[in-house]
Amino acid sequence: MKKILITGGAGFLGSNLTEKLIENNFIISIDNLSSGSIQNVKPYLNRPNFQFIEHDIIQPIDIEFDEIYNMACPASPVLYQKNPIQTIKTSIIGTLNLIEIARKNNAKFLQASTSEIYGDPVEHPQKETYRGNVDTKSIRSCYDEGKRASETILFDYNRIYGVDTKIARIFNTYGKNMLKDDGRVISNFTVQALLNKDITVYGNGFQTRSFCYVDDLIKGLIKLMESNINDAVNLGNNEEHTILDIANIVIKKTNSKSKIVYKNLPCDDPKKRKPDISKAKKLLNWTPETNLEVGLDKTIEYFREILK
Ligand SMILES: NC(=O)c1ccc[n+]([C@@H]2O[C@H](COP(=O)([O-])OP(=O)(O)OC[C@H]3O[C@@H](n4cnc5c(N)ncnc54)[C@H](O)[C@@H]3O)[C@@H](O)[C@H]2O)c1
């Protein structure tokens, strides 16, 4: 049985990854519970092949594992901007701490990177070869630049020490185990619609995003870990929607009485975001299978349950 470390294990993606990997592996889940919830790992706490450690990855830790999915880092702009120094430390110091252990253990290392490393892109859709458009001065840069540096750390550990490193550039993902108040588009809209509260659209709503359902993303992460690729790969859904479209679909699906209200666009909010996933298709034989309608139905069901 492989020993797999999942950092950020109590978060949205970490807990969905745990659900999939716990069937055949021993899972060590590390989380400081800053933007995740212990509720997300509650179903596993009594399983003999599961261990939860409350720990901040900025602090060193002594631990053995065969593979690590380094998912720790708040992903919602509202949450990662709350404590920007902590955010950048998580991506840089946290990654350095963990990759040193991976090197000693001869373990595989997958880093959860992000489409945000492309910043406000001038190339559309974004290919892995695009170098990005990020401003060091921006309030988003604690996240964007932290993730960019974490990628550099992985590339250097691979070149210098031969660590088996993989980088997943994850694009907006949604689904069960998102926090109901984490400020991300789909969780915001769904919760507001279910509670018949105003739906807040930032800007005019014509900015676009491409949303990937969580089950598809998790399959992609596992395929990347199992591959012999030591490079960065985009993982996301390339079906593009305006934010306004999403708000209207959610209102319709929930039969909500909510009205759409408009607020100022946050600073440096990207106008467009859509992955080119031809690399993942070719090298991993991976492609997302869940369209937005189906994924939203499942997500609305999840939030309906937790709001009861
Ligand atoms: N969900 C997405 O759409 C998306 C998109 C791009 C990238 N990502 C990346 O995927 C990873 C997981 O994202 P998510 O959506 O599950 O976010 P999340 O906030 O739900 O989960 C992150 C988890 O990491 C934990 N954490 C944060 N800082 C930590 C630290 N210093 N030490 C230990 N634990 C810490 C949090 O408590 C939380 O449980 C993140 O690294 C994020 O940058 C996610």
The ligand as an SDF file (V2000), in Angstrom:
LIG
                    3D

 44 48  0  0  0  0  0  0  0  0999 V2000
  -10.1920   25.0040   -6.6740 N   0  0  0  0  0  0  0  0  0  0  0  0
   -9.6820   25.6770   -7.6870 C   0  0  0  0  0  0  0  0  0  0  0  0
  -10.4230   26.1700   -8.5510 O   0  0  0  0  0  0  0  0  0  0  0  0
   -8.1870   25.8200   -7.8350 C   0  0  0  0  0  0  0  0  0  0  0  0
   -7.7030   26.4460   -8.9860 C   0  0  0  0  0  0  0  0  0  0  0  0
   -6.3290   26.5810   -9.1340 C   0  0  0  0  0  0  0  0  0  0  0  0
   -5.4690   26.0880   -8.1910 C   0  0  0  0  0  0  0  0  0  0  0  0
   -5.9600   25.4870   -7.0830 N   0  0  0  0  0  0  0  0  0  0  0  0
   -4.9820   25.0220   -6.0810 C   0  0  0  0  0  0  0  0  0  0  0  0
   -5.3680   23.7740   -5.5560 O   0  0  0  0  0  0  0  0  0  0  0  0
   -5.0720   23.7220   -4.1570 C   0  0  0  0  0  0  0  0  0  0  0  0
   -6.3190   23.3680   -3.3810 C   0  0  0  0  0  0  0  0  0  0  0  0
   -7.3060   24.3400   -3.6330 O   0  0  0  0  0  0  0  0  0  0  0  0
   -8.7470   24.2500   -2.9850 P   0  0  0  0  0  0  0  0  0  0  0  0
   -9.6900   24.7920   -3.9660 O   0  0  0  0  0  0  0  0  0  0  0  0
   -8.9540   22.9160   -2.4250 O   0  0  0  0  0  0  0  0  0  0  0  0
   -8.5760   25.3190   -1.8290 O   0  0  0  0  0  0  0  0  0  0  0  0
   -9.0120   25.2200   -0.2810 P   0  0  0  0  0  0  0  0  0  0  0  0
   -8.7720   26.5520    0.3070 O   0  0  0  0  0  0  0  0  0  0  0  0
  -10.3650   24.6170   -0.1910 O   0  0  0  0  0  0  0  0  0  0  0  0
   -7.9750   24.1730    0.2700 O   0  0  0  0  0  0  0  0  0  0  0  0
   -6.6690   24.4950    0.6550 C   0  0  0  0  0  0  0  0  0  0  0  0
   -6.3890   23.8130    1.9770 C   0  0  0  0  0  0  0  0  0  0  0  0
   -5.0530   24.0940    2.3780 O   0  0  0  0  0  0  0  0  0  0  0  0
   -5.0550   24.4080    3.7760 C   0  0  0  0  0  0  0  0  0  0  0  0
   -3.8940   25.2870    4.0060 N   0  0  0  0  0  0  0  0  0  0  0  0
   -3.7250   26.5570    3.5920 C   0  0  0  0  0  0  0  0  0  0  0  0
   -2.5080   27.0140    3.9810 N   0  0  0  0  0  0  0  0  0  0  0  0
   -1.9210   26.0020    4.6660 C   0  0  0  0  0  0  0  0  0  0  0  0
   -0.6760   25.8740    5.3340 C   0  0  0  0  0  0  0  0  0  0  0  0
    0.2130   26.8700    5.3770 N   0  0  0  0  0  0  0  0  0  0  0  0
   -0.4070   24.6830    5.9470 N   0  0  0  0  0  0  0  0  0  0  0  0
   -1.3000   23.6670    5.9170 C   0  0  0  0  0  0  0  0  0  0  0  0
   -2.5000   23.7420    5.3180 N   0  0  0  0  0  0  0  0  0  0  0  0
   -2.8040   24.8970    4.6880 C   0  0  0  0  0  0  0  0  0  0  0  0
   -6.3810   25.0800    4.0210 C   0  0  0  0  0  0  0  0  0  0  0  0
   -6.8020   25.0290    5.3620 O   0  0  0  0  0  0  0  0  0  0  0  0
   -7.3120   24.2870    3.1000 C   0  0  0  0  0  0  0  0  0  0  0  0
   -7.8780   23.1840    3.7640 O   0  0  0  0  0  0  0  0  0  0  0  0
   -4.5020   25.0780   -3.7730 C   0  0  0  0  0  0  0  0  0  0  0  0
   -3.1050   24.9860   -3.7320 O   0  0  0  0  0  0  0  0  0  0  0  0
   -4.9360   25.9850   -4.8970 C   0  0  0  0  0  0  0  0  0  0  0  0
   -4.0140   27.0180   -5.1210 O   0  0  0  0  0  0  0  0  0  0  0  0
   -7.3010   25.3510   -6.8880 C   0  0  0  0  0  0  0  0  0  0  0  0
  1  2  1  0
  2  3  2  0
  2  4  1  0
  4  5  1  0
  4 44  2  0
  5  6  2  0
  6  7  1  0
  7  8  2  0
  8  9  1  0
  8 44  1  0
  9 10  1  0
  9 42  1  0
 10 11  1  0
 11 12  1  0
 11 40  1  0
 12 13  1  0
 13 14  1  0
 14 15  2  0
 14 16  1  0
 14 17  1  0
 17 18  1  0
 18 19  2  0
 18 20  1  0
 18 21  1  0
 21 22  1  0
 22 23  1  0
 23 24  1  0
 23 38  1  0
 24 25  1  0
 25 26  1  0
 25 36  1  0
 26 27  1  0
 26 35  1  0
 27 28  2  0
 28 29  1  0
 29 30  1  0
 29 35  2  0
 30 31  1  0
 30 32  2  0
 32 33  1  0
 33 34  2  0
 34 35  1  0
 36 37  1  0
 36 38  1  0
 38 39  1  0
 40 41  1  0
 40 42  1  0
 42 43  1  0
M  CHG  2   8   1  16  -1
M  END
$$$$
